[in-house]
């Protein structure tokens, strides 16, 4: 039911699912995965794919051993492999009439508030254009200090900033076990985790694949991020053909069920921001619109207080100076001063460039 009820789904696939132990590309598996994606799309699901594999495919093309790669060389190999990876996706998915796009992210793109908002808008626009984003860490420029180091945590951050309902981590095991199933035959699969601290206490499984960089511990870290963001997560065996369909039919996997609603998680994220950088004073019409769940438009703004940048946290006050809401501004204070009181269709002419119509989008606002 968690899969069927999810509207936005992030799916992370590891290197070992794309490239086997003999360094051969698993074309049959990728085709079956594309079939799963097509089925999700036919059910009106918005899908984001977070894929490892750039370095693995780069190593395959250059006949290098990943274990001996230094950071600077791995960045070059990732650059070569990234083309191979996207060509592989493009050739496979086009057979099923699925449009894909590429997004390269670094740690800073999801940690820094303004950049994460820009990334969120990009995902939203790609959904509107009927394209599926394929995300990878930008290994070509990331240094050790600013790297995720694994795509499990990157996927959880993508789930967080896109307000996803579900993150699917496709692994080479069925899920989280009481012990390492590759060593202990009596290991039992944990089907569902609802109380994070209680249910995973004393469970720790190390293990990395030849090409991958994340073990079970990174998946648990990803689950923690999803749990706080109000997203559910599932760890499932991706080695099967049609792996998403297998989750739906057999449910032989581990579900991490978040007790936090996405709305509550986003409210906490916005409210917990350090002191707001500015204030927007709005008229009664705008206040009424906000009460009815609308976004804040320039036409309803009477005055701007403070200096702030796009993406900064601002207070929204009514005409009496009473705080009514808080949110993340889509414009800088200088831009708002130029467009306040104006209709949305005038913004392009005033600023000289195309921009958003909402000063504070309803998804980025919390009413006090």
C-alpha positions as CSV (number, residue, x, y, z in Angstrom):
1,X,0.0,0.0,0.0
2,X,2.9,2.4,0.7
3,X,4.1,2.0,-2.9
4,X,0.6,2.4,-4.4
5,X,-0.2,5.5,-2.3
6,X,3.1,7.3,-3.1
7,X,2.9,10.1,-5.6
8,X,6.5,11.1,-5.8
9,X,9.0,8.2,-5.7
10,X,12.8,8.4,-5.6
11,X,14.6,5.2,-6.7
12,X,18.3,4.6,-6.0
13,X,20.1,1.9,-8.0
14,X,23.6,0.8,-7.2
15,X,26.6,0.1,-9.4
16,X,26.3,-3.6,-8.9
17,X,22.8,-3.6,-10.5
18,X,24.2,-2.0,-13.7
19,X,27.5,-3.8,-14.0
20,X,28.0,-7.5,-12.9
21,X,31.2,-9.0,-11.4
22,X,32.6,-9.7,-14.8
23,X,32.2,-6.0,-15.7
24,X,29.5,-6.7,-18.1
25,X,26.5,-4.3,-18.4
26,X,23.3,-5.9,-17.2
27,X,21.2,-4.8,-20.2
28,X,18.4,-7.3,-19.6
29,X,18.0,-6.0,-16.0
30,X,18.0,-2.4,-17.1
31,X,15.3,-3.1,-19.7
32,X,13.1,-4.7,-17.0
33,X,13.7,-1.7,-14.8
34,X,12.6,0.6,-17.6
35,X,9.4,-1.5,-17.8
36,X,8.8,-0.9,-14.1
37,X,9.3,2.9,-14.5
38,X,6.8,2.9,-17.4
39,X,4.3,1.1,-15.3
40,X,4.8,3.7,-12.4
41,X,4.3,6.5,-14.9
42,X,1.1,5.0,-16.3
43,X,-0.2,5.1,-12.7
44,X,0.6,8.8,-12.5
45,X,3.7,8.5,-10.3
46,X,6.4,11.1,-10.5
47,X,9.7,9.3,-10.5
48,X,13.3,10.3,-9.8
49,X,16.2,7.9,-10.4
50,X,19.4,8.3,-8.4
51,X,22.0,6.2,-10.1
52,X,25.5,5.1,-9.2
53,X,27.6,3.7,-12.0
54,X,29.6,6.6,-13.5
55,X,32.9,5.4,-12.1
56,X,32.1,1.8,-12.7
57,X,31.4,2.4,-16.3
58,X,34.4,4.7,-16.7
59,X,36.6,1.9,-15.2
60,X,35.0,-0.6,-17.7
61,X,35.7,1.7,-20.7
62,X,39.3,2.5,-19.6
63,X,40.0,-1.0,-18.2
64,X,41.0,0.4,-14.8
65,X,40.7,-1.2,-11.4
66,X,38.5,1.1,-9.2
67,X,40.2,-0.1,-6.0
68,X,43.5,1.6,-7.1
69,X,42.0,4.9,-8.2
70,X,43.1,8.1,-6.4
71,X,40.6,11.0,-6.1
72,X,41.9,13.1,-8.9
73,X,42.0,10.1,-11.3
74,X,38.5,9.0,-10.2
75,X,37.1,12.4,-11.0
76,X,38.4,12.0,-14.6
77,X,37.1,8.5,-14.8
78,X,33.7,9.6,-13.5
79,X,33.6,12.3,-16.3
80,X,34.2,9.6,-18.9
81,X,31.8,7.2,-17.3
82,X,29.0,9.8,-16.9
83,X,28.6,9.9,-20.7
84,X,28.5,6.1,-20.8
85,X,25.9,6.0,-18.0
86,X,23.5,8.5,-19.6
87,X,23.9,6.9,-23.0
88,X,23.0,3.6,-21.4
89,X,19.9,5.1,-19.8
90,X,18.9,7.0,-22.9
91,X,19.2,4.0,-25.3
92,X,17.3,1.7,-22.9
93,X,14.5,4.1,-21.8
94,X,13.8,5.5,-25.3
95,X,12.7,2.0,-26.3
96,X,9.8,2.5,-23.9
97,X,9.2,6.1,-24.9
98,X,10.4,7.4,-21.6
99,X,12.1,10.8,-21.6
100,X,15.1,11.3,-19.2
101,X,17.2,14.2,-18.1
102,X,20.4,14.5,-16.1
103,X,21.0,16.3,-12.9
104,X,24.4,16.4,-11.2
105,X,24.4,17.4,-7.5
106,X,27.0,18.0,-4.9
107,X,26.6,17.9,-1.2
108,X,26.3,21.7,-1.1
109,X,23.4,21.7,-3.6
110,X,21.2,20.0,-1.0
111,X,22.6,21.3,2.2
112,X,22.5,25.0,1.3
113,X,19.0,26.3,1.5
114,X,18.8,28.5,-1.6
115,X,20.5,25.9,-3.9
116,X,18.1,23.2,-2.6
117,X,15.1,25.4,-3.5
118,X,16.5,25.8,-7.0
119,X,17.0,22.1,-7.3
120,X,13.4,21.5,-6.1
121,X,12.1,23.8,-8.8
122,X,14.1,22.1,-11.5
123,X,12.6,18.7,-10.5
124,X,9.1,20.2,-10.5
125,X,9.6,21.7,-14.0
126,X,11.0,18.4,-15.3
127,X,7.9,16.6,-14.0
128,X,5.7,19.1,-15.9
129,X,7.7,18.5,-19.1
130,X,7.1,14.7,-18.6
131,X,10.8,14.0,-18.1
132,X,12.3,11.6,-15.5
133,X,15.4,13.1,-13.8
134,X,18.4,10.8,-13.4
135,X,20.5,12.1,-10.6
136,X,24.1,11.4,-9.7
137,X,26.7,13.0,-7.4
138,X,28.9,15.3,-9.4
139,X,32.0,13.1,-8.9
140,X,33.9,15.1,-11.5
141,X,34.3,18.2,-9.3
142,X,33.5,17.0,-5.8
143,X,36.4,16.8,-3.3
144,X,36.6,14.4,-0.3
145,X,35.4,17.2,1.9
146,X,32.2,18.0,0.0
147,X,31.3,14.5,-1.2
148,X,28.4,12.3,0.0
149,X,30.6,9.4,-0.7
150,X,27.6,7.2,-1.4
151,X,24.4,7.6,-3.3
152,X,22.2,6.2,-0.5
153,X,22.5,9.5,1.4
154,X,22.3,11.5,-1.7
155,X,19.0,9.8,-2.6
156,X,17.6,10.5,0.8
157,X,18.5,14.2,0.4
158,X,16.8,14.2,-3.0
159,X,13.7,12.6,-1.4
160,X,13.8,15.3,1.3
161,X,14.1,18.4,-1.0
162,X,11.5,17.1,-3.5
163,X,9.1,16.3,-0.7
164,X,8.9,12.7,-2.0
165,X,6.6,10.1,-0.4
166,X,8.9,7.2,-0.9
167,X,12.6,6.3,-1.3
168,X,13.3,2.9,-2.8
169,X,16.9,1.7,-2.3
170,X,17.6,-1.2,-4.6
171,X,20.4,-3.2,-3.2
172,X,22.0,-6.7,-3.6
173,X,20.2,-8.0,-0.5
174,X,16.5,-8.4,0.4
175,X,16.7,-5.7,3.1
176,X,17.8,-5.3,6.7
177,X,18.5,-8.5,8.6
178,X,19.1,-9.3,12.2
179,X,22.6,-10.4,11.2
180,X,24.7,-10.3,8.0
181,X,22.8,-12.9,5.8
182,X,26.0,-13.5,3.7
183,X,27.7,-14.8,6.8
184,X,25.0,-16.1,9.1
185,X,22.4,-18.6,7.8
186,X,20.0,-17.9,10.8
187,X,19.8,-14.2,9.9
188,X,16.2,-13.1,9.6
189,X,14.7,-10.3,7.4
190,X,13.2,-7.4,9.3
191,X,10.0,-6.6,7.4
192,X,9.1,-3.3,8.9
193,X,10.6,-0.6,11.1
194,X,8.3,1.9,12.7
195,X,10.3,2.9,15.8
196,X,13.7,3.8,14.5
197,X,15.8,3.8,17.6
198,X,14.2,0.7,19.1
199,X,13.9,-1.5,16.0
200,X,17.5,-1.1,14.7
201,X,19.3,-1.2,18.0
202,X,22.3,-3.4,17.9
203,X,22.0,-4.0,14.2
204,X,25.0,-3.1,12.1
205,X,26.0,-4.7,8.9
206,X,29.2,-3.9,7.0
207,X,29.6,-4.8,3.4
208,X,30.5,-3.1,0.1
209,X,30.3,-4.3,-3.4
210,X,33.2,-4.3,-5.9
211,X,32.0,-1.1,-7.5
212,X,29.8,0.4,-4.9
213,X,30.8,2.7,-2.0
214,X,28.0,2.2,0.5
215,X,27.1,-0.7,2.8
216,X,24.1,-1.3,5.0
217,X,25.2,1.5,7.4
218,X,24.8,4.1,4.8
219,X,21.3,2.9,4.1
220,X,20.4,3.2,7.7
221,X,21.8,6.8,7.6
222,X,19.5,7.4,4.6
223,X,16.6,6.0,6.5
224,X,17.2,8.4,9.3
225,X,17.1,11.4,6.9
226,X,13.9,10.1,5.3
227,X,12.3,9.4,8.7
228,X,12.8,13.0,9.8
229,X,11.6,14.3,6.4
230,X,8.4,12.5,6.6
231,X,9.3,10.1,3.7
232,X,8.9,6.4,3.9
233,X,11.8,4.2,2.7
234,X,12.3,0.6,1.6
235,X,15.4,-1.5,1.1
236,X,14.8,-4.2,-1.5
237,X,16.8,-6.6,-3.6
238,X,17.3,-5.1,-7.0
239,X,19.1,-8.0,-8.6
240,X,15.7,-9.5,-9.7
241,X,14.3,-8.6,-13.0
242,X,11.5,-6.0,-12.7
243,X,12.6,-5.1,-9.2
244,X,9.9,-2.5,-8.5
245,X,7.2,-5.0,-9.5
246,X,8.8,-7.5,-7.2
247,X,8.4,-5.1,-4.2
248,X,4.7,-4.7,-5.1
249,X,3.9,-8.4,-5.6
250,X,6.2,-10.2,-3.1
251,X,7.0,-7.5,-0.5
252,X,10.1,-9.4,0.5
253,X,11.9,-6.3,1.7
254,X,12.4,-3.9,4.7
255,X,10.1,-0.9,5.1
256,X,11.1,2.1,7.2
257,X,7.8,3.9,8.0
258,X,8.0,7.5,9.0
259,X,5.6,8.7,11.7
260,X,6.3,12.3,10.8
261,X,4.0,13.8,8.1
262,X,5.7,15.5,5.2
263,X,3.9,18.7,6.1
264,X,5.1,18.6,9.7
265,X,8.7,17.9,8.5
266,X,8.7,20.8,6.1
267,X,7.2,23.1,8.7
268,X,9.9,22.2,11.2
269,X,12.5,22.7,8.5
270,X,11.3,26.2,7.7
271,X,10.5,27.2,11.3
272,X,13.8,25.9,12.6
273,X,15.7,28.2,10.3
274,X,18.0,30.7,12.0
275,X,16.7,34.2,12.5
276,X,14.8,35.5,9.5
277,X,16.7,37.9,7.2
278,X,13.8,40.2,6.5
279,X,10.1,41.0,6.7
280,X,7.3,41.4,4.1
281,X,4.2,43.5,5.0
282,X,1.1,42.4,3.1
283,X,-2.4,43.8,2.5
284,X,-5.7,42.2,3.7
285,X,-6.3,40.6,0.3
286,X,-3.0,38.8,0.3
287,X,-3.6,37.7,3.9
288,X,-7.0,36.2,3.0
289,X,-5.4,34.4,0.0
290,X,-2.7,33.0,2.2
291,X,-5.4,31.8,4.7
292,X,-7.0,29.9,1.8
293,X,-3.7,28.1,1.0
294,X,-2.5,30.4,-1.8
295,X,1.1,31.5,-2.5
296,X,2.2,35.1,-1.7
297,X,2.3,37.2,-4.9
298,X,4.0,40.6,-5.5
299,X,0.6,42.4,-5.9
300,X,-0.2,41.8,-2.2
301,X,3.0,43.1,-0.8
302,X,3.0,46.7,0.7
303,X,6.5,47.0,2.1
304,X,9.9,45.2,2.4
305,X,12.0,45.4,5.5
306,X,15.6,44.2,5.7
307,X,18.2,43.0,3.1
308,X,18.0,39.4,2.0
309,X,18.8,37.1,-0.9
310,X,16.7,34.7,-2.9
311,X,16.1,31.6,-0.7
312,X,16.4,33.4,2.6
313,X,14.0,33.0,5.5
314,X,11.5,35.9,5.9
315,X,8.6,36.8,8.1
316,X,5.2,37.8,6.6
317,X,3.4,40.5,8.6
318,X,-0.1,41.9,8.2
319,X,-0.8,45.7,8.0
320,X,-0.9,45.9,11.8
321,X,2.6,44.4,12.0
322,X,1.5,41.1,13.4
323,X,3.5,38.1,12.2
324,X,1.2,35.9,10.1
325,X,3.5,33.5,8.4
326,X,7.1,32.5,7.7
327,X,8.6,31.3,4.5
328,X,11.5,31.1,2.0
329,X,11.6,34.0,-0.5
330,X,11.9,33.3,-4.2
331,X,13.3,36.8,-4.7
332,X,15.9,39.1,-3.1
333,X,14.8,42.1,-1.2
334,X,16.0,44.4,-4.0
335,X,13.9,42.5,-6.5
336,X,10.8,42.6,-4.3
337,X,11.1,46.4,-3.8
338,X,10.9,46.7,-7.6
339,X,7.9,44.5,-8.1
340,X,5.8,45.0,-5.0
341,X,2.2,45.9,-5.7
342,X,2.6,44.7,-9.3
343,X,0.8,41.9,-11.1
344,X,2.7,38.7,-11.9
345,X,2.6,39.3,-15.7
346,X,4.5,42.6,-15.2
347,X,7.5,41.0,-13.4
348,X,9.4,40.1,-16.5
349,X,9.1,43.6,-17.9
350,X,10.2,45.2,-14.6
351,X,13.1,43.0,-13.8
352,X,14.2,42.4,-17.4
353,X,14.3,38.6,-17.1
354,X,11.9,35.7,-16.6
355,X,11.3,34.7,-13.0
356,X,8.8,33.0,-10.8
357,X,5.4,34.5,-10.2
358,X,5.2,33.6,-6.5
359,X,7.3,35.7,-4.0
360,X,6.8,33.0,-1.4
361,X,5.5,29.7,-2.7
362,X,2.8,28.0,-0.6
363,X,5.0,24.9,-0.3
364,X,7.8,27.1,1.2
365,X,5.5,28.8,3.7
366,X,4.3,28.1,7.2
367,X,1.4,30.0,8.7
368,X,1.9,31.0,12.3
